[in-house]
Amino acid sequence: MANSLWTIEEFTCPGCSMDYTATREEHDEPHSGHFKCSICSGVVHSWSGKHHFFGWQPVKTKPQVFGRRWAGVRW
Ligand SMILES: [Zn+2]
């Protein structure tokens, strides 16, 4: 349908900082659901409203430039 709108959103697990992406799809009817972390089983994102998420997957190729590994570096 021409009126479908997909948006890829990113989420970070509050428990273990694992990053995930999911595709958000706008709907005319309300949906609800949640995604759980595959590592620590914590709920990373839950929603309720006129949209739905699918395509939940961990981010495996995230660049490390902005990662925590650099946070403690002292020159
Ligand atoms: Zn986690």
N, CA, C, O and the ligand as a Tripos MOL2 file, in Angstrom:
@<TRIPOS>MOLECULE
protein
  301   299    76     0     0
PROTEIN
NO_CHARGES

@<TRIPOS>ATOM
      1 N           0.8330   -1.2000    0.0000 N.3       1 MET1
      2 CA          0.0000    0.0000    0.0000 C.3       1 MET1
      3 C           0.8650    1.2470    0.0000 C.2       1 MET1
      4 O           1.9380    1.2870    0.6030 O.2       1 MET1
      5 N           0.3850    2.2370   -0.6740 N.am      2 ALA2
      6 CA          1.1710    3.4580   -0.7940 C.3       2 ALA2
      7 C           1.2000    4.2550    0.5020 C.2       2 ALA2
      8 O           2.0860    5.0850    0.7070 O.2       2 ALA2
      9 N           0.2240    4.0000    1.3820 N.am      3 ASN3
     10 CA          0.1640    4.8000    2.5950 C.3       3 ASN3
     11 C           0.8790    4.1510    3.7780 C.2       3 ASN3
     12 O           0.8440    4.6810    4.8890 O.2       3 ASN3
     13 N           1.5250    3.0120    3.5510 N.am      4 SER4
     14 CA          2.2650    2.3970    4.6450 C.3       4 SER4
     15 C           3.5650    3.1530    4.8610 C.2       4 SER4
     16 O           4.2200    3.5920    3.9150 O.2       4 SER4
     17 N           3.9200    3.2920    6.1300 N.am      5 LEU5
     18 CA          5.1180    4.0510    6.4610 C.3       5 LEU5
     19 C           5.9870    3.2330    7.4030 C.2       5 LEU5
     20 O           5.5830    2.9140    8.5220 O.2       5 LEU5
     21 N           7.1600    2.9050    6.9460 N.am      6 TRP6
     22 CA          8.0870    2.1230    7.7580 C.3       6 TRP6
     23 C           9.2410    3.0060    8.2050 C.2       6 TRP6
     24 O           9.7810    3.8010    7.4350 O.2       6 TRP6
     25 N           9.5930    2.8460    9.4500 N.am      7 THR7
     26 CA         10.7180    3.5860    9.9890 C.3       7 THR7
     27 C          11.5870    2.6360   10.7990 C.2       7 THR7
     28 O          11.0850    1.9170   11.6630 O.2       7 THR7
     29 N          12.8590    2.6280   10.5300 N.am      8 ILE8
     30 CA         13.7630    1.7920   11.3130 C.3       8 ILE8
     31 C          14.1970    2.5640   12.5520 C.2       8 ILE8
     32 O          14.7140    3.6770   12.4600 O.2       8 ILE8
     33 N          13.9750    1.9520   13.7160 N.am      9 GLU9
     34 CA         14.3580    2.5990   14.9670 C.3       9 GLU9
     35 C          15.3820    1.7450   15.6980 C.2       9 GLU9
     36 O          15.4440    0.5270   15.5320 O.2       9 GLU9
     37 N          16.1810    2.4210   16.5110 N.am     10 GLU10
     38 CA         17.2060    1.7150   17.2720 C.3      10 GLU10
     39 C          16.8690    1.7470   18.7510 C.2      10 GLU10
     40 O          16.3170    2.7230   19.2590 O.2      10 GLU10
     41 N          17.2080    0.6690   19.4280 N.am     11 PHE11
     42 CA         16.9540    0.5580   20.8650 C.3      11 PHE11
     43 C          18.1920   -0.0110   21.5430 C.2      11 PHE11
     44 O          18.9280   -0.8060   20.9590 O.2      11 PHE11
     45 N          18.4040    0.4000   22.7650 N.am     12 THR12
     46 CA         19.5110   -0.1320   23.5510 C.3      12 THR12
     47 C          18.9670   -0.8040   24.7970 C.2      12 THR12
     48 O          18.1650   -0.2210   25.5270 O.2      12 THR12
     49 N          19.4000   -2.0200   25.0340 N.am     13 CYS13
     50 CA         18.9360   -2.7510   26.2020 C.3      13 CYS13
     51 C          19.4060   -2.0450   27.4760 C.2      13 CYS13
     52 O          20.5970   -1.7700   27.6240 O.2      13 CYS13
     53 N          18.4830   -1.7490   28.3980 N.am     14 PRO14
     54 CA         18.8870   -1.0880   29.6490 C.3      14 PRO14
     55 C          19.6840   -2.0120   30.5670 C.2      14 PRO14
     56 O          20.3640   -1.5520   31.4840 O.2      14 PRO14
     57 N          19.5970   -3.2890   30.3170 N.am     15 GLY15
     58 CA         20.2690   -4.2430   31.1970 C.3      15 GLY15
     59 C          21.7120   -4.5160   30.7950 C.2      15 GLY15
     60 O          22.5950   -4.5670   31.6510 O.2      15 GLY15
     61 N          21.9590   -4.6920   29.4980 N.am     16 CYS16
     62 CA         23.2980   -5.0940   29.0740 C.3      16 CYS16
     63 C          23.8470   -4.2140   27.9570 C.2      16 CYS16
     64 O          24.9360   -4.4740   27.4450 O.2      16 CYS16
     65 N          23.0970   -3.1640   27.5680 N.am     17 SER17
     66 CA         23.5540   -2.1990   26.5580 C.3      17 SER17
     67 C          23.6810   -2.7830   25.1620 C.2      17 SER17
     68 O          24.3430   -2.2010   24.3030 O.2      17 SER17
     69 N          23.0570   -3.9240   24.9310 N.am     18 MET18
     70 CA         23.0420   -4.4780   23.5850 C.3      18 MET18
     71 C          22.1420   -3.6080   22.7080 C.2      18 MET18
     72 O          21.0650   -3.1850   23.1290 O.2      18 MET18
     73 N          22.5950   -3.3540   21.4960 N.am     19 ASP19
     74 CA         21.8080   -2.5200   20.5900 C.3      19 ASP19
     75 C          20.9660   -3.3760   19.6480 C.2      19 ASP19
     76 O          21.4030   -4.4200   19.1640 O.2      19 ASP19
     77 N          19.7580   -2.9050   19.4070 N.am     20 TYR20
     78 CA         18.8410   -3.6000   18.5100 C.3      20 TYR20
     79 C          18.2210   -2.6090   17.5510 C.2      20 TYR20
     80 O          18.1890   -1.4040   17.8000 O.2      20 TYR20
     81 N          17.7310   -3.1470   16.4480 N.am     21 THR21
     82 CA         16.9350   -2.3400   15.5400 C.3      21 THR21
     83 C          15.6190   -3.0660   15.2820 C.2      21 THR21
     84 O          15.5450   -4.2930   15.3420 O.2      21 THR21
     85 N          14.5980   -2.2910   14.9970 N.am     22 ALA22
     86 CA         13.3030   -2.8380   14.6260 C.3      22 ALA22
     87 C          12.6510   -1.8760   13.6480 C.2      22 ALA22
     88 O          12.9330   -0.6780   13.6440 O.2      22 ALA22
     89 N          11.7770   -2.4240   12.8240 N.am     23 THR23
     90 CA         11.0880   -1.5960   11.8560 C.3      23 THR23
     91 C           9.6980   -1.2590   12.3820 C.2      23 THR23
     92 O           8.9070   -2.1470   12.6990 O.2      23 THR23
     93 N           9.4190    0.0150   12.4660 N.am     24 ARG24
     94 CA          8.1330    0.4960   12.9450 C.3      24 ARG24
     95 C           7.1970    0.7180   11.7550 C.2      24 ARG24
     96 O           7.5550    1.3540   10.7640 O.2      24 ARG24
     97 N           6.0170    0.1850   11.8860 N.am     25 GLU25
     98 CA          5.0240    0.3290   10.8280 C.3      25 GLU25
     99 C           3.7920    1.0110   11.3900 C.2      25 GLU25
    100 O           3.2250    0.5540   12.3830 O.2      25 GLU25
    101 N           3.3770    2.0890   10.7690 N.am     26 GLU26
    102 CA          2.1920    2.8200   11.2230 C.3      26 GLU26
    103 C           0.9260    2.0690   10.8170 C.2      26 GLU26
    104 O           0.8210    1.5440    9.7080 O.2      26 GLU26
    105 N          -0.0330    2.0330   11.7470 N.am     27 HIS27
    106 CA         -1.2910    1.3440   11.4830 C.3      27 HIS27
    107 C          -2.4650    2.2600   11.8070 C.2      27 HIS27
    108 O          -2.3200    3.2660   12.5010 O.2      27 HIS27
    109 N          -3.6120    1.8930   11.2950 N.am     28 ASP28
    110 CA         -4.8300    2.6260   11.6410 C.3      28 ASP28
    111 C          -5.4770    2.0630   12.8990 C.2      28 ASP28
    112 O          -6.3100    2.7150   13.5270 O.2      28 ASP28
    113 N          -5.0840    0.8460   13.2580 N.am     29 GLU29
    114 CA         -5.6490    0.2160   14.4470 C.3      29 GLU29
    115 C          -4.5530    0.0240   15.4910 C.2      29 GLU29
    116 O          -3.3880   -0.1730   15.1470 O.2      29 GLU29
    117 N          -4.9310    0.0830   16.7600 N.am     30 PRO30
    118 CA         -3.9290   -0.0470   17.8170 C.3      30 PRO30
    119 C          -3.3370   -1.4490   17.9170 C.2      30 PRO30
    120 O          -4.0260   -2.4520   17.7310 O.2      30 PRO30
    121 N          -2.0610   -1.4870   18.2120 N.am     31 HIS31
    122 CA         -1.3590   -2.7400   18.4560 C.3      31 HIS31
    123 C          -0.5310   -2.5620   19.7180 C.2      31 HIS31
    124 O          -0.2450   -1.4420   20.1420 O.2      31 HIS31
    125 N          -0.1560   -3.6750   20.3010 N.am     32 SER32
    126 CA          0.7550   -3.6060   21.4280 C.3      32 SER32
    127 C           1.6530   -4.8240   21.3990 C.2      32 SER32
    128 O           1.3140   -5.8530   20.8130 O.2      32 SER32
    129 N           2.7860   -4.6950   22.0310 N.am     33 GLY33
    130 CA          3.7260   -5.7980   22.0520 C.3      33 GLY33
    131 C           5.0080   -5.3720   22.7380 C.2      33 GLY33
    132 O           5.1220   -4.2460   23.2200 O.2      33 GLY33
    133 N           5.9560   -6.2670   22.7780 N.am     34 HIS34
    134 CA          7.2380   -5.9290   23.3720 C.3      34 HIS34
    135 C           8.3310   -6.8140   22.8070 C.2      34 HIS34
    136 O           8.0700   -7.8980   22.2840 O.2      34 HIS34
    137 N           9.5520   -6.3360   22.9200 N.am     35 PHE35
    138 CA         10.7120   -7.1060   22.5110 C.3      35 PHE35
    139 C          11.5800   -7.3570   23.7240 C.2      35 PHE35
    140 O          11.7610   -6.4840   24.5730 O.2      35 PHE35
    141 N          12.1110   -8.5580   23.7910 N.am     36 LYS36
    142 CA         13.0120   -8.8970   24.8880 C.3      36 LYS36
    143 C          14.4280   -9.0780   24.3740 C.2      36 LYS36
    144 O          14.6640   -9.5050   23.2440 O.2      36 LYS36
    145 N          15.3510   -8.7370   25.2440 N.am     37 CYS37
    146 CA         16.7630   -8.8980   24.9260 C.3      37 CYS37
    147 C          17.0960  -10.3820   24.8540 C.2      37 CYS37
    148 O          16.7050  -11.1580   25.7260 O.2      37 CYS37
    149 N          17.8180  -10.7690   23.8150 N.am     38 SER38
    150 CA         18.1820  -12.1750   23.6540 C.3      38 SER38
    151 C          19.3510  -12.5550   24.5400 C.2      38 SER38
    152 O          19.6750  -13.7360   24.6650 O.2      38 SER38
    153 N          19.9830  -11.5820   25.1510 N.am     39 ILE39
    154 CA         21.1440  -11.8540   25.9920 C.3      39 ILE39
    155 C          20.7540  -11.9210   27.4660 C.2      39 ILE39
    156 O          21.0930  -12.8840   28.1550 O.2      39 ILE39
    157 N          20.0370  -10.8940   27.9570 N.am     40 CYS40
    158 CA         19.7210  -10.8540   29.3770 C.3      40 CYS40
    159 C          18.2240  -11.0150   29.6390 C.2      40 CYS40
    160 O          17.7870  -10.9560   30.7890 O.2      40 CYS40
    161 N          17.4350  -11.2190   28.5800 N.am     41 SER41
    162 CA         15.9940  -11.4560   28.6920 C.3      41 SER41
    163 C          15.2160  -10.2860   29.2790 C.2      41 SER41
    164 O          14.0510  -10.4480   29.6430 O.2      41 SER41
    165 N          15.8200   -9.1330   29.3770 N.am     42 GLY42
    166 CA         15.1110   -7.9540   29.8350 C.3      42 GLY42
    167 C          14.2440   -7.3800   28.7250 C.2      42 GLY42
    168 O          14.5270   -7.5730   27.5420 O.2      42 GLY42
    169 N          13.1990   -6.6830   29.1080 N.am     43 VAL43
    170 CA         12.3500   -6.0370   28.1090 C.3      43 VAL43
    171 C          13.0460   -4.7670   27.6200 C.2      43 VAL43
    172 O          13.2750   -3.8320   28.3880 O.2      43 VAL43
    173 N          13.3700   -4.7540   26.3500 N.am     44 VAL44
    174 CA         14.0720   -3.6060   25.7900 C.3      44 VAL44
    175 C          13.0870   -2.5500   25.3180 C.2      44 VAL44
    176 O          13.3250   -1.3530   25.4780 O.2      44 VAL44
    177 N          11.9920   -2.9890   24.7430 N.am     45 HIS45
    178 CA         11.0150   -2.0130   24.2500 C.3      45 HIS45
    179 C           9.6150   -2.6240   24.2650 C.2      45 HIS45
    180 O           9.4090   -3.7710   23.8690 O.2      45 HIS45
    181 N           8.6650   -1.8240   24.7340 N.am     46 SER46
    182 CA          7.2710   -2.2280   24.6510 C.3      46 SER46
    183 C           6.4870   -1.0570   24.0950 C.2      46 SER46
    184 O           6.8740    0.1000   24.2580 O.2      46 SER46
    185 N           5.3930   -1.3640   23.4440 N.am     47 TRP47
    186 CA          4.6290   -0.3000   22.8140 C.3      47 TRP47
    187 C           3.1470   -0.6240   22.8590 C.2      47 TRP47
    188 O           2.7370   -1.7760   22.9980 O.2      47 TRP47
    189 N           2.3660    0.4280   22.7380 N.am     48 SER48
    190 CA          0.9210    0.2930   22.6380 C.3      48 SER48
    191 C           0.4100    1.5360   21.9150 C.2      48 SER48
    192 O           0.5510    2.6530   22.4120 O.2      48 SER48
    193 N          -0.1650    1.3420   20.7740 N.am     49 GLY49
    194 CA         -0.6250    2.4910   20.0130 C.3      49 GLY49
    195 C          -0.8810    2.1030   18.5720 C.2      49 GLY49
    196 O          -0.9230    0.9230   18.2260 O.2      49 GLY49
    197 N          -1.0470    3.0940   17.7560 N.am     50 LYS50
    198 CA         -1.3790    2.8220   16.3590 C.3      50 LYS50
    199 C          -0.1340    2.6000   15.5160 C.2      50 LYS50
    200 O           0.0690    3.2290   14.4770 O.2      50 LYS50
    201 N           0.6640    1.7080   15.9890 N.am     51 HIS51
    202 CA          1.8460    1.3120   15.2310 C.3      51 HIS51
    203 C           2.2890   -0.0620   15.7100 C.2      51 HIS51
    204 O           1.8670   -0.5310   16.7680 O.2      51 HIS51
    205 N           3.1250   -0.6870   14.9380 N.am     52 HIS52
    206 CA          3.5860   -2.0160   15.2810 C.3      52 HIS52
    207 C           5.0550   -2.1160   14.9010 C.2      52 HIS52
    208 O           5.5440   -1.3890   14.0360 O.2      52 HIS52
    209 N           5.7470   -3.0360   15.5700 N.am     53 PHE53
    210 CA          7.1550   -3.2280   15.2490 C.3      53 PHE53
    211 C           7.3780   -4.6460   14.7500 C.2      53 PHE53
    212 O           6.7130   -5.5810   15.1970 O.2      53 PHE53
    213 N           8.3080   -4.8040   13.8290 N.am     54 PHE54
    214 CA          8.7080   -6.1450   13.3860 C.3      54 PHE54
    215 C          10.1710   -6.0720   12.9700 C.2      54 PHE54
    216 O          10.7700   -4.9970   12.9340 O.2      54 PHE54
    217 N          10.7230   -7.2130   12.6620 N.am     55 GLY55
    218 CA         12.1120   -7.2340   12.2110 C.3      55 GLY55
    219 C          13.1090   -6.9520   13.3260 C.2      55 GLY55
    220 O          14.1830   -6.3980   13.0880 O.2      55 GLY55
    221 N          12.7440   -7.3390   14.5430 N.am     56 TRP56
    222 CA         13.6280   -7.1340   15.6990 C.3      56 TRP56
    223 C          14.9040   -7.9190   15.5410 C.2      56 TRP56
    224 O          14.8640   -9.1350   15.3520 O.2      56 TRP56
    225 N          16.0360   -7.2490   15.6140 N.am     57 GLN57
    226 CA         17.2970   -7.9660   15.4930 C.3      57 GLN57
    227 C          18.4190   -7.1880   16.1610 C.2      57 GLN57
    228 O          18.4100   -5.9570   16.1900 O.2      57 GLN57
    229 N          19.3830   -7.9240   16.6970 N.am     58 PRO58
    230 CA         20.5240   -7.2530   17.3220 C.3      58 PRO58
    231 C          21.4090   -6.5930   16.2890 C.2      58 PRO58
    232 O          21.5160   -7.0560   15.1530 O.2      58 PRO58
    233 N          22.0350   -5.5170   16.6910 N.am     59 VAL59
    234 CA         22.9760   -4.8180   15.8100 C.3      59 VAL59
    235 C          24.3450   -5.4590   15.9820 C.2      59 VAL59
    236 O          24.9640   -5.3580   17.0420 O.2      59 VAL59
    237 N          24.8060   -6.1160   14.9340 N.am     60 LYS60
    238 CA         26.0620   -6.8540   15.0290 C.3      60 LYS60
    239 C          27.2290   -6.1010   14.4030 C.2      60 LYS60
    240 O          28.3920   -6.4360   14.6270 O.2      60 LYS60
    241 N          26.9090   -5.1060   13.6350 N.am     61 THR61
    242 CA         27.9680   -4.4180   12.9010 C.3      61 THR61
    243 C          28.1160   -2.9710   13.3460 C.2      61 THR61
    244 O          28.5750   -2.1240   12.5800 O.2      61 THR61
    245 N          27.7290   -2.6920   14.5780 N.am     62 LYS62
    246 CA         27.8080   -1.3300   15.0740 C.3      62 LYS62
    247 C          29.2610   -0.8860   15.1700 C.2      62 LYS62
    248 O          30.0810   -1.5830   15.7670 O.2      62 LYS62
    249 N          29.5850    0.2470   14.5990 N.am     63 PRO63
    250 CA         30.9570    0.7620   14.7010 C.3      63 PRO63
    251 C          31.3410    1.0060   16.1570 C.2      63 PRO63
    252 O          30.5190    1.4430   16.9630 O.2      63 PRO63
    253 N          32.5700    0.7270   16.4730 N.am     64 GLN64
    254 CA         33.0150    0.8660   17.8490 C.3      64 GLN64
    255 C          33.5100    2.2680   18.1720 C.2      64 GLN64
    256 O          33.9260    2.5370   19.2990 O.2      64 GLN64
    257 N          33.4680    3.1580   17.1950 N.am     65 VAL65
    258 CA         34.0050    4.5020   17.3970 C.3      65 VAL65
    259 C          33.3330    5.2080   18.5660 C.2      65 VAL65
    260 O          33.9810    5.9070   19.3450 O.2      65 VAL65
    261 N          32.0280    5.0110   18.6730 N.am     66 PHE66
    262 CA         31.2890    5.6830   19.7310 C.3      66 PHE66
    263 C          31.0330    4.7590   20.9160 C.2      66 PHE66
    264 O          30.2650    5.0890   21.8200 O.2      66 PHE66
    265 N          31.6680    3.6270   20.9010 N.am     67 GLY67
    266 CA         31.4190    2.6330   21.9250 C.3      67 GLY67
    267 C          32.0980    2.9500   23.2400 C.2      67 GLY67
    268 O          32.8940    3.8820   23.3550 O.2      67 GLY67
    269 N          31.7580    2.1530   24.2100 N.am     68 ARG68
    270 CA         32.2450    2.3810   25.5550 C.3      68 ARG68
    271 C          33.7500    2.1300   25.6810 C.2      68 ARG68
    272 O          34.3880    2.5890   26.6290 O.2      68 ARG68
    273 N          34.3060    1.4000   24.7170 N.am     69 ARG69
    274 CA         35.7260    1.0500   24.8130 C.3      69 ARG69
    275 C          36.6220    2.2790   24.8100 C.2      69 ARG69
    276 O          37.7630    2.2260   25.2690 O.2      69 ARG69
    277 N          36.1030    3.3830   24.2900 N.am     70 TRP70
    278 CA         36.9090    4.5960   24.2430 C.3      70 TRP70
    279 C          36.6620    5.5100   25.4430 C.2      70 TRP70
    280 O          37.4110    6.4600   25.6720 O.2      70 TRP70
    281 N          35.6230    5.2210   26.1940 N.am     71 ALA71
    282 CA         35.2190    6.1410   27.2420 C.3      71 ALA71
    283 C          36.2820    6.2960   28.3340 C.2      71 ALA71
    284 O          36.4270    7.3670   28.9250 O.2      71 ALA71
    285 N          37.0240    5.2090   28.5940 N.am     72 GLY72
    286 CA         37.9700    5.2660   29.7070 C.3      72 GLY72
    287 C          39.3950    5.4870   29.2920 C.2      72 GLY72
    288 O          40.3080    5.3910   30.1120 O.2      72 GLY72
    289 N          39.5980    5.7860   28.0150 N.am     73 VAL73
    290 CA         40.9690    5.9560   27.5360 C.3      73 VAL73
    291 C          41.5570    7.2500   28.0620 C.2      73 VAL73
    292 O          40.9420    8.3100   27.9520 O.2      73 VAL73
    293 N          42.7280    7.1630   28.6250 N.am     74 ARG74
    294 CA         43.4320    8.3630   29.0740 C.3      74 ARG74
    295 C          44.7570    8.4540   28.3250 C.2      74 ARG74
    296 O          45.5500    7.5120   28.3390 O.2      74 ARG74
    297 N          44.9860    9.5480   27.6950 N.am     75 TRP75
    298 CA         46.1930    9.7080   26.8840 C.3      75 TRP75
    299 C          47.3540   10.2290   27.7150 C.2      75 TRP75
    300 O          48.4510   10.4240   27.1910 O.2      75 TRP75
    301 ZN         20.1040   -7.1060   27.5240 Zn       76 ZN76
@<TRIPOS>BOND
     1     1     2 1
     2     2     3 1
     3     3     4 2
     4     3     5 am
     5     5     6 1
     6     6     7 1
     7     7     8 2
     8     7     9 am
     9     9    10 1
    10    10    11 1
    11    11    12 2
    12    11    13 am
    13    13    14 1
    14    14    15 1
    15    15    16 2
    16    15    17 am
    17    17    18 1
    18    18    19 1
    19    19    20 2
    20    19    21 am
    21    21    22 1
    22    22    23 1
    23    23    24 2
    24    23    25 am
    25    25    26 1
    26    26    27 1
    27    27    28 2
    28    27    29 am
    29    29    30 1
    30    30    31 1
    31    31    32 2
    32    31    33 am
    33    33    34 1
    34    34    35 1
    35    35    36 2
    36    35    37 am
    37    37    38 1
    38    38    39 1
    39    39    40 2
    40    39    41 am
    41    41    42 1
    42    42    43 1
    43    43    44 2
    44    43    45 am
    45    45    46 1
    46    46    47 1
    47    47    48 2
    48    47    49 am
    49    49    50 1
    50    50    51 1
    51    51    52 2
    52    51    53 am
    53    53    54 1
    54    54    55 1
    55    55    56 2
    56    55    57 am
    57    57    58 1
    58    58    59 1
    59    59    60 2
    60    59    61 am
    61    61    62 1
    62    62    63 1
    63    63    64 2
    64    63    65 am
    65    65    66 1
    66    66    67 1
    67    67    68 2
    68    67    69 am
    69    69    70 1
    70    70    71 1
    71    71    72 2
    72    71    73 am
    73    73    74 1
    74    74    75 1
    75    75    76 2
    76    75    77 am
    77    77    78 1
    78    78    79 1
    79    79    80 2
    80    79    81 am
    81    81    82 1
    82    82    83 1
    83    83    84 2
    84    83    85 am
    85    85    86 1
    86    86    87 1
    87    87    88 2
    88    87    89 am
    89    89    90 1
    90    90    91 1
    91    91    92 2
    92    91    93 am
    93    93    94 1
    94    94    95 1
    95    95    96 2
    96    95    97 am
    97    97    98 1
    98    98    99 1
    99    99   100 2
   100    99   101 am
   101   101   102 1
   102   102   103 1
   103   103   104 2
   104   103   105 am
   105   105   106 1
   106   106   107 1
   107   107   108 2
   108   107   109 am
   109   109   110 1
   110   110   111 1
   111   111   112 2
   112   111   113 am
   113   113   114 1
   114   114   115 1
   115   115   116 2
   116   115   117 am
   117   117   118 1
   118   118   119 1
   119   119   120 2
   120   119   121 am
   121   121   122 1
   122   122   123 1
   123   123   124 2
   124   123   125 am
   125   125   126 1
   126   126   127 1
   127   127   128 2
   128   127   129 am
   129   129   130 1
   130   130   131 1
   131   131   132 2
   132   131   133 am
   133   133   134 1
   134   134   135 1
   135   135   136 2
   136   135   137 am
   137   137   138 1
   138   138   139 1
   139   139   140 2
   140   139   141 am
   141   141   142 1
   142   142   143 1
   143   143   144 2
   144   143   145 am
   145   145   146 1
   146   146   147 1
   147   147   148 2
   148   147   149 am
   149   149   150 1
   150   150   151 1
   151   151   152 2
   152   151   153 am
   153   153   154 1
   154   154   155 1
   155   155   156 2
   156   155   157 am
   157   157   158 1
   158   158   159 1
   159   159   160 2
   160   159   161 am
   161   161   162 1
   162   162   163 1
   163   163   164 2
   164   163   165 am
   165   165   166 1
   166   166   167 1
   167   167   168 2
   168   167   169 am
   169   169   170 1
   170   170   171 1
   171   171   172 2
   172   171   173 am
   173   173   174 1
   174   174   175 1
   175   175   176 2
   176   175   177 am
   177   177   178 1
   178   178   179 1
   179   179   180 2
   180   179   181 am
   181   181   182 1
   182   182   183 1
   183   183   184 2
   184   183   185 am
   185   185   186 1
   186   186   187 1
   187   187   188 2
   188   187   189 am
   189   189   190 1
   190   190   191 1
   191   191   192 2
   192   191   193 am
   193   193   194 1
   194   194   195 1
   195   195   196 2
   196   195   197 am
   197   197   198 1
   198   198   199 1
   199   199   200 2
   200   199   201 am
   201   201   202 1
   202   202   203 1
   203   203   204 2
   204   203   205 am
   205   205   206 1
   206   206   207 1
   207   207   208 2
   208   207   209 am
   209   209   210 1
   210   210   211 1
   211   211   212 2
   212   211   213 am
   213   213   214 1
   214   214   215 1
   215   215   216 2
   216   215   217 am
   217   217   218 1
   218   218   219 1
   219   219   220 2
   220   219   221 am
   221   221   222 1
   222   222   223 1
   223   223   224 2
   224   223   225 am
   225   225   226 1
   226   226   227 1
   227   227   228 2
   228   227   229 am
   229   229   230 1
   230   230   231 1
   231   231   232 2
   232   231   233 am
   233   233   234 1
   234   234   235 1
   235   235   236 2
   236   235   237 am
   237   237   238 1
   238   238   239 1
   239   239   240 2
   240   239   241 am
   241   241   242 1
   242   242   243 1
   243   243   244 2
   244   243   245 am
   245   245   246 1
   246   246   247 1
   247   247   248 2
   248   247   249 am
   249   249   250 1
   250   250   251 1
   251   251   252 2
   252   251   253 am
   253   253   254 1
   254   254   255 1
   255   255   256 2
   256   255   257 am
   257   257   258 1
   258   258   259 1
   259   259   260 2
   260   259   261 am
   261   261   262 1
   262   262   263 1
   263   263   264 2
   264   263   265 am
   265   265   266 1
   266   266   267 1
   267   267   268 2
   268   267   269 am
   269   269   270 1
   270   270   271 1
   271   271   272 2
   272   271   273 am
   273   273   274 1
   274   274   275 1
   275   275   276 2
   276   275   277 am
   277   277   278 1
   278   278   279 1
   279   279   280 2
   280   279   281 am
   281   281   282 1
   282   282   283 1
   283   283   284 2
   284   283   285 am
   285   285   286 1
   286   286   287 1
   287   287   288 2
   288   287   289 am
   289   289   290 1
   290   290   291 1
   291   291   292 2
   292   291   293 am
   293   293   294 1
   294   294   295 1
   295   295   296 2
   296   295   297 am
   297   297   298 1
   298   298   299 1
   299   299   300 2
@<TRIPOS>SUBSTRUCTURE
     1 MET1         2 RESIDUE 1 A MET
     2 ALA2         6 RESIDUE 1 A ALA
     3 ASN3        10 RESIDUE 1 A ASN
     4 SER4        14 RESIDUE 1 A SER
     5 LEU5        18 RESIDUE 1 A LEU
     6 TRP6        22 RESIDUE 1 A TRP
     7 THR7        26 RESIDUE 1 A THR
     8 ILE8        30 RESIDUE 1 A ILE
     9 GLU9        34 RESIDUE 1 A GLU
    10 GLU10       38 RESIDUE 1 A GLU
    11 PHE11       42 RESIDUE 1 A PHE
    12 THR12       46 RESIDUE 1 A THR
    13 CYS13       50 RESIDUE 1 A CYS
    14 PRO14       54 RESIDUE 1 A PRO
    15 GLY15       58 RESIDUE 1 A GLY
    16 CYS16       62 RESIDUE 1 A CYS
    17 SER17       66 RESIDUE 1 A SER
    18 MET18       70 RESIDUE 1 A MET
    19 ASP19       74 RESIDUE 1 A ASP
    20 TYR20       78 RESIDUE 1 A TYR
    21 THR21       82 RESIDUE 1 A THR
    22 ALA22       86 RESIDUE 1 A ALA
    23 THR23       90 RESIDUE 1 A THR
    24 ARG24       94 RESIDUE 1 A ARG
    25 GLU25       98 RESIDUE 1 A GLU
    26 GLU26      102 RESIDUE 1 A GLU
    27 HIS27      106 RESIDUE 1 A HIS
    28 ASP28      110 RESIDUE 1 A ASP
    29 GLU29      114 RESIDUE 1 A GLU
    30 PRO30      118 RESIDUE 1 A PRO
    31 HIS31      122 RESIDUE 1 A HIS
    32 SER32      126 RESIDUE 1 A SER
    33 GLY33      130 RESIDUE 1 A GLY
    34 HIS34      134 RESIDUE 1 A HIS
    35 PHE35      138 RESIDUE 1 A PHE
    36 LYS36      142 RESIDUE 1 A LYS
    37 CYS37      146 RESIDUE 1 A CYS
    38 SER38      150 RESIDUE 1 A SER
    39 ILE39      154 RESIDUE 1 A ILE
    40 CYS40      158 RESIDUE 1 A CYS
    41 SER41      162 RESIDUE 1 A SER
    42 GLY42      166 RESIDUE 1 A GLY
    43 VAL43      170 RESIDUE 1 A VAL
    44 VAL44      174 RESIDUE 1 A VAL
    45 HIS45      178 RESIDUE 1 A HIS
    46 SER46      182 RESIDUE 1 A SER
    47 TRP47      186 RESIDUE 1 A TRP
    48 SER48      190 RESIDUE 1 A SER
    49 GLY49      194 RESIDUE 1 A GLY
    50 LYS50      198 RESIDUE 1 A LYS
    51 HIS51      202 RESIDUE 1 A HIS
    52 HIS52      206 RESIDUE 1 A HIS
    53 PHE53      210 RESIDUE 1 A PHE
    54 PHE54      214 RESIDUE 1 A PHE
    55 GLY55      218 RESIDUE 1 A GLY
    56 TRP56      222 RESIDUE 1 A TRP
    57 GLN57      226 RESIDUE 1 A GLN
    58 PRO58      230 RESIDUE 1 A PRO
    59 VAL59      234 RESIDUE 1 A VAL
    60 LYS60      238 RESIDUE 1 A LYS
    61 THR61      242 RESIDUE 1 A THR
    62 LYS62      246 RESIDUE 1 A LYS
    63 PRO63      250 RESIDUE 1 A PRO
    64 GLN64      254 RESIDUE 1 A GLN
    65 VAL65      258 RESIDUE 1 A VAL
    66 PHE66      262 RESIDUE 1 A PHE
    67 GLY67      266 RESIDUE 1 A GLY
    68 ARG68      270 RESIDUE 1 A ARG
    69 ARG69      274 RESIDUE 1 A ARG
    70 TRP70      278 RESIDUE 1 A TRP
    71 ALA71      282 RESIDUE 1 A ALA
    72 GLY72      286 RESIDUE 1 A GLY
    73 VAL73      290 RESIDUE 1 A VAL
    74 ARG74      294 RESIDUE 1 A ARG
    75 TRP75      298 RESIDUE 1 A TRP
    76 ZN76       301 GROUP 0 **** ****
